[in-house]
Amino acid sequence: MVPRRFNALRVFSATRPTERMNLGDYVSEWITAHPELEVVDVVVAQSSDTRAHCLSIIVFYNDQPAR
């Protein structure tokens, strides 16, 4: 299997409960607003400590897709 290449990434993160709930919608809106980008992978990560929870969505993309 050949790995899909990317040349850029965008990190979206949120710590407040309402922001975490809406993070997926925000990422979807960003992807829709950038149809010229080829999304090659998405990683979702969660981290926590005693005071806060953080949700991160990392979008890996190619901003010069093959034609």
PyMOL commands that set and color helices and strands:
alter all, ss='L'
color gray80, all
select helices_A, chain A and resi 17-33
alter helices_A, ss='H'
color red, helices_A
select strands_A, chain A and resi 8-14+38-48+53-62
alter strands_A, ss='S'
color yellow, strands_A
deselect
rebuild
show_as cartoon
